Amino acid sequence: MPAMPGKVEHHHLLRAMDALMDHVDRVGMELAKQIRPLVDRNLTVVFYDLTTVRIHGEGEVDDDIRAYGMNKETGGIARQFVMGVVQTAGGLPLMHTVHPGNVAETKTLQAMLATVLQRFPIERVILVADRGLLSLDKIGALTALAQEGGRRLEFILAVPARRYGELVETFRSLAFDAEGLAEATFAGHRLIVAHDPLRAAGEGEARRTRIAELEAMAETMVGRLDAQDAGATPQGRRASDRGACSRFARAVADAGMTRFLKADLTADRFSWSVDEDAVAEAQFFDGTLALITNTADISPAEAVARYKGLADIGRGFRVLKSDIGTAPVHHRLPDRIRAHTLICFPALTLYRVMCMRLKAKGHSASPRTALEILA
């Protein structure tokens, strides 16, 4: 920074962030130039995922990217922004994106891919992404985007659970091999299905236990209401059928069991029912992973392994939020938030490069431990 004073104070750092954003495109291109030699030009498997980053402050500004949305850490609603990270199968981050906190995940995919294809001259890209990013109507637009530059864009995407209902008949006809893998066709593409009996048993047992707990809660409420009707003196505030119904419906929603348990909101007396058909359908899909891909030259086992590699991006998010300290964010201006992530992303890149070099040298230290030794 020109004319930087001898004593650097907080406001100088904020001005430096503003200056950084004046050259944000140049910074992105220069960073890509440093990463390019580490990327295979012929084939790169690209992982893409999003995380939510919590913020402090209640005020609002123009073009605010802080918005209320479902937070991936807490599982509840929080004021946040969304950060996306693109990385290779080898764990090397390529680029990041920043979005408003209530963005629909599918809307982030096309712009991200356009930037990756612009900055990295990769002939063939295989995109791996999670359930929330699959939009079948956008797949054609994504592949056309790559073909414009004479590239090949392929994908391995998880089918969202909400679309499993369309696959019931297909699943019934599947013949799984000894590894629990099967293949069919869905929406004109390869459908690869992996089934894990042990996981299926665990998921089914967990669901039955939760339903039983909620039914026991409902029975307790009914017992209290019946005791009141019989003239027993209640302890504390008097219960009502309407209040019991509301509390039960809220508990069912909090447990994510609304598909299976229904409170009768129209009845005069508190009652509920279990949708056994919905339970049976859920059990049918327990322990199942469904992937859709247009890649012709990989086996079902390879496709599943590639998808499971997506978990590595989650580890990168944890590094961003813990070691690097990305969250929570105290900035309020949109460009300051973007500058904050622009500083944190190269730190993640350096962290990953350290990981790769330590591993290549057979050193067991993590980057965090290595930095402590060097300090």
C-alpha positions as a Python dict, from the first residue, in 0.01 Angstrom:
ca = {
    (1, 'M'): (0, 0, 0),
    (2, 'P'): (147, 339, -92),
    (3, 'A'): (201, 592, 188),
    (4, 'M'): (125, 336, 458),
    (5, 'P'): (203, 489, 799),
    (6, 'G'): (452, 340, 1041),
    (7, 'K'): (179, 246, 1286),
    (8, 'V'): (-99, 49, 1117),
    (9, 'E'): (-441, 94, 1276),
    (10, 'H'): (-770, -80, 1214),
    (11, 'H'): (-905, 178, 970),
    (12, 'H'): (-590, 140, 756),
    (13, 'L'): (-665, -231, 722),
    (14, 'L'): (-1022, -153, 617),
    (15, 'R'): (-894, 88, 349),
    (16, 'A'): (-655, -182, 231),
    (17, 'M'): (-955, -416, 190),
    (18, 'D'): (-1129, -149, -19),
    (19, 'A'): (-818, -118, -237),
    (20, 'L'): (-811, -496, -278),
    (21, 'M'): (-1169, -492, -409),
    (22, 'D'): (-1073, -225, -663),
    (23, 'H'): (-859, -495, -826),
    (24, 'V'): (-1065, -806, -745),
    (25, 'D'): (-1072, -947, -1101),
    (26, 'R'): (-696, -901, -1140),
    (27, 'V'): (-634, -1071, -806),
    (28, 'G'): (-852, -1367, -912),
    (29, 'M'): (-666, -1403, -1244),
    (30, 'E'): (-323, -1378, -1078),
    (31, 'L'): (-417, -1639, -820),
    (32, 'A'): (-546, -1868, -1097),
    (33, 'K'): (-213, -1819, -1279),
    (34, 'Q'): (-28, -1949, -972),
    (35, 'I'): (-259, -2251, -940),
    (36, 'R'): (-269, -2348, -1311),
    (37, 'P'): (61, -2543, -1318),
    (38, 'L'): (-81, -2772, -1047),
    (39, 'V'): (-396, -2853, -1248),
    (40, 'D'): (-420, -3136, -1505),
    (41, 'R'): (-517, -2973, -1836),
    (42, 'N'): (-654, -3296, -1985),
    (43, 'L'): (-893, -3403, -1710),
    (44, 'T'): (-989, -3243, -1382),
    (45, 'V'): (-1251, -3369, -1141),
    (46, 'V'): (-1399, -3056, -985),
    (47, 'F'): (-1581, -3060, -651),
    (48, 'Y'): (-1822, -2777, -577),
    (49, 'D'): (-2005, -2710, -254),
    (50, 'L'): (-2142, -2421, -50),
    (51, 'T'): (-2126, -2331, 316),
    (52, 'T'): (-2302, -2067, 522),
    (53, 'V'): (-2102, -1806, 714),
    (54, 'R'): (-2261, -1640, 1016),
    (55, 'I'): (-2233, -1265, 1062),
    (56, 'H'): (-2275, -1017, 1347),
    (57, 'G'): (-2492, -706, 1335),
    (58, 'E'): (-2857, -629, 1272),
    (59, 'G'): (-2832, -314, 1057),
    (60, 'E'): (-2899, -306, 684),
    (61, 'V'): (-2706, -144, 399),
    (62, 'D'): (-2762, -104, 25),
    (63, 'D'): (-2716, -423, -180),
    (64, 'D'): (-2673, -617, 146),
    (65, 'I'): (-2560, -977, 97),
    (66, 'R'): (-2637, -1059, 460),
    (67, 'A'): (-2973, -1234, 464),
    (68, 'Y'): (-3165, -1480, 677),
    (69, 'G'): (-3141, -1838, 557),
    (70, 'M'): (-3102, -2197, 675),
    (71, 'N'): (-2764, -2218, 846),
    (72, 'K'): (-2568, -2539, 780),
    (73, 'E'): (-2390, -2526, 1117),
    (74, 'T'): (-2684, -2468, 1348),
    (75, 'G'): (-2961, -2622, 1135),
    (76, 'G'): (-3177, -2316, 1209),
    (77, 'I'): (-3241, -1976, 1058),
    (78, 'A'): (-2952, -1730, 1090),
    (79, 'R'): (-2832, -1407, 932),
    (80, 'Q'): (-2549, -1507, 703),
    (81, 'F'): (-2392, -1505, 360),
    (82, 'V'): (-2308, -1807, 146),
    (83, 'M'): (-1958, -1900, 31),
    (84, 'G'): (-1888, -2153, -241),
    (85, 'V'): (-1557, -2329, -297),
    (86, 'V'): (-1439, -2512, -607),
    (87, 'Q'): (-1154, -2760, -564),
    (88, 'T'): (-989, -3044, -752),
    (89, 'A'): (-1008, -3409, -647),
    (90, 'G'): (-655, -3367, -513),
    (91, 'G'): (-780, -3105, -265),
    (92, 'L'): (-646, -2796, -445),
    (93, 'P'): (-888, -2499, -423),
    (94, 'L'): (-944, -2331, -762),
    (95, 'M'): (-1177, -2043, -680),
    (96, 'H'): (-1447, -1922, -444),
    (97, 'T'): (-1781, -1748, -479),
    (98, 'V'): (-1985, -1524, -247),
    (99, 'H'): (-2366, -1509, -249),
    (100, 'P'): (-2650, -1363, -42),
    (101, 'G'): (-2745, -1568, 263),
    (102, 'N'): (-3080, -1679, 115),
    (103, 'V'): (-2957, -1780, -233),
    (104, 'A'): (-3097, -2093, -397),
    (105, 'E'): (-2800, -2328, -437),
    (106, 'T'): (-2887, -2427, -796),
    (107, 'K'): (-2860, -2062, -906),
    (108, 'T'): (-2490, -2048, -816),
    (109, 'L'): (-2375, -2332, -1040),
    (110, 'Q'): (-2373, -2180, -1389),
    (111, 'A'): (-2179, -1862, -1305),
    (112, 'M'): (-1924, -2066, -1110),
    (113, 'L'): (-1863, -2304, -1401),
    (114, 'A'): (-1830, -2016, -1648),
    (115, 'T'): (-1552, -1866, -1433),
    (116, 'V'): (-1370, -2199, -1391),
    (117, 'L'): (-1375, -2262, -1766),
    (118, 'Q'): (-1252, -1907, -1829),
    (119, 'R'): (-961, -1918, -1582),
    (120, 'F'): (-843, -2277, -1625),
    (121, 'P'): (-781, -2425, -1971),
    (122, 'I'): (-905, -2773, -1881),
    (123, 'E'): (-1015, -2986, -2177),
    (124, 'R'): (-1246, -3214, -1979),
    (125, 'V'): (-1416, -3123, -1652),
    (126, 'I'): (-1613, -3369, -1437),
    (127, 'L'): (-1824, -3175, -1189),
    (128, 'V'): (-1909, -3346, -859),
    (129, 'A'): (-2175, -3177, -646),
    (130, 'D'): (-2428, -3255, -375),
    (131, 'R'): (-2807, -3292, -375),
    (132, 'G'): (-2896, -2926, -331),
    (133, 'L'): (-2714, -2832, -651),
    (134, 'L'): (-2894, -3068, -889),
    (135, 'S'): (-3142, -2908, -1125),
    (136, 'L'): (-3218, -3131, -1421),
    (137, 'D'): (-3351, -2844, -1630),
    (138, 'K'): (-3012, -2666, -1599),
    (139, 'I'): (-2794, -2961, -1700),
    (140, 'G'): (-2842, -2887, -2071),
    (141, 'A'): (-2738, -2524, -2023),
    (142, 'L'): (-2428, -2631, -1827),
    (143, 'T'): (-2306, -2876, -2092),
    (144, 'A'): (-2372, -2619, -2368),
    (145, 'L'): (-2162, -2368, -2174),
    (146, 'A'): (-1859, -2597, -2192),
    (147, 'Q'): (-1915, -2691, -2557),
    (148, 'E'): (-1897, -2323, -2656),
    (149, 'G'): (-1526, -2333, -2571),
    (150, 'G'): (-1471, -2674, -2727),
    (151, 'R'): (-1450, -2842, -2384),
    (152, 'R'): (-1623, -3144, -2234),
    (153, 'L'): (-1829, -3093, -1921),
    (154, 'E'): (-1948, -3403, -1741),
    (155, 'F'): (-2105, -3439, -1400),
    (156, 'I'): (-2168, -3670, -1108),
    (157, 'L'): (-2455, -3526, -908),
    (158, 'A'): (-2654, -3672, -619),
    (159, 'V'): (-3027, -3701, -680),
    (160, 'P'): (-3219, -3498, -417),
    (161, 'A'): (-3424, -3707, -175),
    (162, 'R'): (-3737, -3511, -277),
    (163, 'R'): (-3710, -3670, -623),
    (164, 'Y'): (-3681, -4025, -493),
    (165, 'G'): (-4058, -4066, -530),
    (166, 'E'): (-4008, -4058, -908),
    (167, 'L'): (-3767, -4349, -879),
    (168, 'V'): (-3980, -4603, -691),
    (169, 'E'): (-4053, -4826, -991),
    (170, 'T'): (-3693, -4795, -1117),
    (171, 'F'): (-3560, -4896, -776),
    (172, 'R'): (-3791, -5199, -761),
    (173, 'S'): (-3637, -5338, -1078),
    (174, 'L'): (-3272, -5285, -976),
    (175, 'A'): (-3045, -5585, -937),
    (176, 'F'): (-2762, -5501, -694),
    (177, 'D'): (-2425, -5672, -730),
    (178, 'A'): (-2212, -5808, -444),
    (179, 'E'): (-2084, -5455, -370),
    (180, 'G'): (-2437, -5317, -339),
    (181, 'L'): (-2421, -5128, -671),
    (182, 'A'): (-2672, -5113, -957),
    (183, 'E'): (-2727, -4904, -1268),
    (184, 'A'): (-3033, -4780, -1460),
    (185, 'T'): (-3143, -4470, -1653),
    (186, 'F'): (-3305, -4151, -1521),
    (187, 'A'): (-3382, -3827, -1709),
    (188, 'G'): (-3181, -3954, -2007),
    (189, 'H'): (-2862, -4010, -1807),
    (190, 'R'): (-2693, -4292, -1619),
    (191, 'L'): (-2843, -4356, -1276),
    (192, 'I'): (-2599, -4523, -1036),
    (193, 'V'): (-2741, -4652, -708),
    (194, 'A'): (-2542, -4769, -406),
    (195, 'H'): (-2714, -4955, -120),
    (196, 'D'): (-2565, -5018, 225),
    (197, 'P'): (-2773, -5269, 429),
    (198, 'L'): (-2607, -5176, 760),
    (199, 'R'): (-2672, -4807, 708),
    (200, 'A'): (-3028, -4885, 598),
    (201, 'A'): (-3090, -5076, 922),
    (202, 'G'): (-2947, -4790, 1128),
    (203, 'E'): (-3154, -4524, 951),
    (204, 'G'): (-3471, -4730, 985),
    (205, 'E'): (-3411, -4793, 1355),
    (206, 'A'): (-3339, -4424, 1421),
    (207, 'R'): (-3664, -4324, 1246),
    (208, 'R'): (-3874, -4579, 1439),
    (209, 'T'): (-3719, -4464, 1767),
    (210, 'R'): (-3794, -4098, 1695),
    (211, 'I'): (-4154, -4174, 1595),
    (212, 'A'): (-4198, -4378, 1916),
    (213, 'E'): (-4062, -4089, 2125),
    (214, 'L'): (-4301, -3843, 1964),
    (215, 'E'): (-4596, -4079, 2011),
    (216, 'A'): (-4502, -4122, 2378),
    (217, 'M'): (-4499, -3744, 2410),
    (218, 'A'): (-4845, -3729, 2252),
    (219, 'E'): (-4976, -4003, 2485),
    (220, 'T'): (-4853, -3803, 2784),
    (221, 'M'): (-5041, -3498, 2657),
    (222, 'V'): (-5358, -3704, 2607),
    (223, 'G'): (-5322, -3845, 2962),
    (224, 'R'): (-5306, -3495, 3106),
    (225, 'L'): (-5607, -3380, 2905),
    (226, 'D'): (-5807, -3686, 3013),
    (227, 'A'): (-5715, -3627, 3378),
    (228, 'Q'): (-5845, -3269, 3350),
    (229, 'D'): (-6169, -3391, 3193),
    (230, 'A'): (-6211, -3637, 3481),
    (231, 'G'): (-6190, -3352, 3729),
    (232, 'A'): (-5834, -3405, 3853),
    (233, 'T'): (-5658, -3087, 3963),
    (234, 'P'): (-5375, -3012, 3717),
    (235, 'Q'): (-5038, -2892, 3836),
    (236, 'G'): (-4938, -2565, 3672),
    (237, 'R'): (-5126, -2400, 3386),
    (238, 'R'): (-5432, -2581, 3254),
    (239, 'A'): (-5371, -2767, 2926),
    (240, 'S'): (-5593, -2739, 2617),
    (241, 'D'): (-5645, -2963, 2315),
    (242, 'R'): (-5549, -2679, 2081),
    (243, 'G'): (-5229, -2608, 2277),
    (244, 'A'): (-5137, -2978, 2285),
    (245, 'C'): (-5193, -3002, 1909),
    (246, 'S'): (-4970, -2699, 1845),
    (247, 'R'): (-4691, -2826, 2073),
    (248, 'F'): (-4699, -3169, 1912),
    (249, 'A'): (-4695, -3027, 1558),
    (250, 'R'): (-4398, -2808, 1651),
    (251, 'A'): (-4208, -3104, 1802),
    (252, 'V'): (-4276, -3313, 1490),
    (253, 'A'): (-4149, -3032, 1264),
    (254, 'D'): (-3836, -2981, 1477),
    (255, 'A'): (-3762, -3354, 1450),
    (256, 'G'): (-3808, -3349, 1070),
    (257, 'M'): (-4088, -3606, 1095),
    (258, 'T'): (-4374, -3417, 926),
    (259, 'R'): (-4388, -3677, 647),
    (260, 'F'): (-4469, -3950, 897),
    (261, 'L'): (-4667, -3796, 1185),
    (262, 'K'): (-4971, -3574, 1137),
    (263, 'A'): (-5158, -3382, 1406),
    (264, 'D'): (-5528, -3340, 1323),
    (265, 'L'): (-5563, -2961, 1331),
    (266, 'T'): (-5937, -2973, 1250),
    (267, 'A'): (-6046, -3206, 1532),
    (268, 'D'): (-6203, -3073, 1853),
    (269, 'R'): (-5990, -3311, 2061),
    (270, 'F'): (-5613, -3357, 2022),
    (271, 'S'): (-5535, -3654, 1796),
    (272, 'W'): (-5266, -3762, 1556),
    (273, 'S'): (-5185, -4037, 1308),
    (274, 'V'): (-4882, -4214, 1161),
    (275, 'D'): (-4861, -4229, 781),
    (276, 'E'): (-4750, -4591, 745),
    (277, 'D'): (-4724, -4561, 365),
    (278, 'A'): (-4476, -4273, 401),
    (279, 'V'): (-4276, -4474, 659),
    (280, 'A'): (-4265, -4775, 424),
    (281, 'E'): (-4152, -4559, 131),
    (282, 'A'): (-3877, -4399, 341),
    (283, 'Q'): (-3758, -4744, 454),
    (284, 'F'): (-3747, -4849, 88),
    (285, 'F'): (-3483, -4582, 24),
    (286, 'D'): (-3288, -4619, 351),
    (287, 'G'): (-2914, -4667, 306),
    (288, 'T'): (-2940, -4566, -59),
    (289, 'L'): (-2734, -4315, -256),
    (290, 'A'): (-2855, -4227, -606),
    (291, 'L'): (-2621, -4051, -848),
    (292, 'I'): (-2690, -3918, -1195),
    (293, 'T'): (-2402, -3885, -1442),
    (294, 'N'): (-2333, -3837, -1813),
    (295, 'T'): (-1981, -3979, -1782),
    (296, 'A'): (-1962, -4296, -1991),
    (297, 'D'): (-1614, -4427, -1908),
    (298, 'I'): (-1625, -4470, -1531),
    (299, 'S'): (-1763, -4765, -1339),
    (300, 'P'): (-2040, -4737, -1078),
    (301, 'A'): (-1782, -4795, -803),
    (302, 'E'): (-1563, -4512, -939),
    (303, 'A'): (-1862, -4275, -955),
    (304, 'V'): (-1953, -4348, -592),
    (305, 'A'): (-1589, -4303, -484),
    (306, 'R'): (-1573, -3968, -665),
    (307, 'Y'): (-1891, -3851, -497),
    (308, 'K'): (-1768, -3957, -152),
    (309, 'G'): (-1456, -3750, -219),
    (310, 'L'): (-1683, -3445, -198),
    (311, 'A'): (-1657, -3478, 181),
    (312, 'D'): (-1304, -3336, 153),
    (313, 'I'): (-1449, -2996, 66),
    (314, 'G'): (-1632, -3005, 400),
    (315, 'R'): (-1297, -3047, 573),
    (316, 'G'): (-1179, -2738, 385),
    (317, 'F'): (-1479, -2544, 517),
    (318, 'R'): (-1387, -2648, 871),
    (319, 'V'): (-1031, -2522, 815),
    (320, 'L'): (-1171, -2192, 684),
    (321, 'K'): (-1386, -2144, 992),
    (322, 'S'): (-1141, -2271, 1256),
    (323, 'D'): (-772, -2237, 1165),
    (324, 'I'): (-822, -1946, 926),
    (325, 'G'): (-1104, -1782, 1123),
    (326, 'T'): (-1341, -1691, 840),
    (327, 'A'): (-1647, -1695, 1065),
    (328, 'P'): (-1817, -1522, 1227),
    (329, 'V'): (-1784, -1206, 1017),
    (330, 'H'): (-1814, -861, 1177),
    (331, 'H'): (-1809, -654, 854),
    (332, 'R'): (-2132, -501, 729),
    (333, 'L'): (-2050, -350, 386),
    (334, 'P'): (-2090, -601, 98),
    (335, 'D'): (-1746, -529, -52),
    (336, 'R'): (-1578, -563, 288),
    (337, 'I'): (-1739, -906, 329),
    (338, 'R'): (-1618, -1002, -20),
    (339, 'A'): (-1270, -871, 63),
    (340, 'H'): (-1272, -1077, 384),
    (341, 'T'): (-1339, -1398, 186),
    (342, 'L'): (-1089, -1293, -82),
    (343, 'I'): (-819, -1281, 188),
    (344, 'C'): (-928, -1608, 350),
    (345, 'F'): (-942, -1807, 25),
    (346, 'P'): (-568, -1777, -63),
    (347, 'A'): (-499, -1875, 298),
    (348, 'L'): (-698, -2195, 236),
    (349, 'T'): (-504, -2249, -88),
    (350, 'L'): (-171, -2214, 97),
    (351, 'Y'): (-297, -2451, 367),
    (352, 'R'): (-387, -2712, 105),
    (353, 'V'): (-56, -2673, -79),
    (354, 'M'): (122, -2726, 254),
    (355, 'C'): (-87, -3043, 303),
    (356, 'M'): (14, -3172, -41),
    (357, 'R'): (385, -3097, 10),
    (358, 'L'): (399, -3240, 363),
    (359, 'K'): (230, -3558, 237),
    (360, 'A'): (464, -3581, -64),
    (361, 'K'): (763, -3564, 172),
    (362, 'G'): (617, -3831, 398),
    (363, 'H'): (584, -3585, 689),
    (364, 'S'): (305, -3663, 936),
    (365, 'A'): (257, -3304, 1058),
    (366, 'S'): (-56, -3111, 971),
    (367, 'P'): (-16, -2756, 833),
    (368, 'R'): (-125, -2623, 1171),
    (369, 'T'): (144, -2825, 1351),
    (370, 'A'): (403, -2731, 1088),
    (371, 'L'): (328, -2361, 1136),
    (372, 'E'): (361, -2398, 1514),
    (373, 'I'): (702, -2567, 1465),
    (374, 'L'): (815, -2293, 1224),
    (375, 'A'): (697, -2022, 1463),
}
